[in-house]
Amino acid sequence: MKAKFLIPLILFVVLIVFLAIGLNRDPHEVPSPLINKPAPAFEVPQLADPTKSFSPASMKGQVWILNVWASWCVACREEHPVLVELAKSQVAPVVGLDYKDKREDAMAMLAKQGNPYLLSVFDANGRVGIDYGVYGVPETYVIDKEGVIRFKHIGPLTIDILNQKIFPLISELKK
């Protein structure tokens, strides 16, 4: 008779433990299997000029930032002023990846809010985002001189994240 009540009690305790562990994790710190691995190769058209394309291979030899964004993304609009400040700092080139968007909407957003990107590329079908393991926009990657992903941030960047994580990392990677 006691075993009848013991099994549900044990299952309930196990469930509570898993819930407690999950609630104590930062959703922006989702581990990426791509950290310390070569950035996936791609070649897609540039947002502003579809006759020109971009490939990460063109960034070899320099530390750079890939920011995944979209005009339909509310968090991307919140993050945008931080990206503008990041671009002004000129600590590293910032390349935008416009994810599953409409070209005209993306161009209108950049025209209205300012364009922090060295250039933006257009990932209309989300294929590049899938290769990078994008969970949702915005996401930001720091890629080293050899084309290896060294950092991934999920969600909007903040000045604190720039100062505490990204700027020190870029400084170290440039050595």
C-alpha positions in Angstrom: 0.0 0.0 0.0 2.8 2.4 0.9 4.5 1.7 -2.5 1.4 3.0 -4.2 2.0 6.4 -2.8 5.8 6.3 -2.8 6.2 6.1 -6.6 4.2 9.3 -7.3 6.0 11.1 -4.5 9.4 10.2 -5.9 8.3 11.3 -9.4 7.0 14.6 -8.0 10.3 15.2 -6.2 12.3 14.5 -9.3 10.1 16.8 -11.3 10.6 19.6 -8.7 14.4 19.1 -8.9 14.5 19.4 -12.7 12.2 22.5 -12.5 14.5 24.2 -9.9 17.6 23.5 -12.0 15.9 24.9 -15.1 14.7 28.1 -13.3 18.2 28.9 -12.2 19.7 28.9 -15.7 20.1 32.1 -17.7 18.2 31.7 -21.1 20.8 33.9 -22.7 23.5 31.4 -21.8 22.3 28.5 -24.0 25.5 26.5 -24.8 26.2 26.4 -28.5 27.9 23.5 -30.2 29.6 26.0 -32.6 31.7 27.7 -29.9 35.4 27.1 -30.8 34.4 25.6 -34.1 34.8 27.2 -37.6 31.9 29.5 -38.5 29.7 27.9 -41.1 30.5 29.0 -44.6 27.9 30.7 -46.7 27.5 33.1 -49.6 24.4 35.2 -49.8 23.4 38.5 -51.4 24.0 41.8 -49.6 20.9 43.5 -48.3 21.5 46.9 -49.9 22.8 45.6 -53.2 21.6 42.1 -54.2 24.0 42.0 -57.1 26.9 41.8 -54.6 27.4 38.8 -52.2 29.1 38.3 -48.9 31.0 35.3 -47.5 32.6 35.0 -44.1 35.8 34.0 -45.9 36.2 37.7 -46.9 36.6 38.5 -43.2 39.5 36.1 -42.6 42.4 37.8 -40.8 40.2 40.1 -38.7 38.0 39.7 -35.6 34.4 40.6 -36.5 30.9 40.4 -35.2 27.9 38.8 -36.9 24.6 40.1 -35.6 21.4 38.3 -36.6 18.4 40.7 -36.8 15.1 41.4 -38.6 12.8 44.4 -39.0 9.9 42.4 -37.6 11.8 41.7 -34.3 10.8 43.9 -31.4 14.0 43.0 -29.4 16.1 43.9 -32.4 14.7 47.4 -32.3 15.5 47.6 -28.6 19.1 46.4 -29.3 19.6 48.7 -32.2 21.0 51.8 -30.3 23.5 49.5 -28.6 24.7 48.3 -32.1 25.0 51.9 -33.2 27.3 52.5 -30.3 29.2 49.3 -31.0 29.8 50.4 -34.6 30.9 53.9 -33.4 33.5 52.3 -31.1 35.1 50.7 -34.2 36.4 47.8 -32.0 35.5 45.3 -34.7 33.5 45.3 -38.0 29.8 44.4 -37.5 28.1 42.4 -40.2 24.3 42.1 -40.1 22.4 39.0 -41.1 18.8 40.0 -41.9 16.9 36.9 -41.0 13.6 35.8 -42.7 12.7 39.3 -43.5 11.4 41.4 -46.4 14.2 43.4 -48.1 12.2 46.6 -48.3 11.2 46.4 -44.6 14.8 45.8 -43.5 16.1 48.7 -45.6 13.4 51.0 -44.2 14.3 50.1 -40.6 18.0 50.8 -41.2 17.2 54.1 -43.0 15.0 55.2 -40.0 17.1 54.0 -37.1 20.6 54.2 -38.5 22.8 51.5 -40.0 25.4 50.2 -37.6 26.6 47.5 -40.0 29.7 47.4 -42.2 27.2 45.6 -44.4 24.1 43.5 -44.0 23.4 40.3 -45.9 19.9 38.9 -46.7 18.9 35.5 -45.4 15.4 35.4 -46.8 14.7 31.7 -46.2 16.7 31.4 -43.0 19.2 28.8 -44.3 22.2 30.7 -42.9 20.5 31.1 -39.6 19.8 27.4 -39.4 23.5 26.6 -40.1 24.5 29.0 -37.2 21.9 27.4 -34.9 19.9 30.6 -34.5 17.3 30.1 -31.7 15.6 33.4 -32.4 16.6 37.0 -33.2 18.6 38.9 -32.2 21.7 36.8 -31.8 25.3 37.9 -31.9 28.5 36.0 -32.6 32.1 37.1 -32.2 34.3 35.4 -34.9 38.1 35.4 -34.6 40.8 36.0 -37.3 40.8 32.3 -38.3 37.0 32.2 -38.8 36.3 30.4 -35.5 33.2 31.3 -33.5 34.4 32.4 -30.0 31.2 33.8 -28.5 27.5 33.7 -28.9 24.9 35.8 -27.3 21.2 35.1 -27.5 18.9 38.1 -27.1 19.5 41.8 -27.3 22.9 43.2 -26.6 23.3 45.7 -23.7 26.0 48.1 -22.9 26.9 45.8 -19.9 27.3 42.8 -22.2 29.5 44.8 -24.5 31.7 46.1 -21.7 31.9 42.9 -19.6 32.1 40.2 -22.4 32.4 41.4 -25.9 35.0 44.2 -25.7 37.4 42.2 -23.5 37.1 39.1 -25.7 37.8 41.1 -28.9 40.7 42.8 -27.3 42.1 39.4 -26.4 41.4 37.9 -29.8 43.2 40.8 -31.6 46.5 40.1 -29.8 
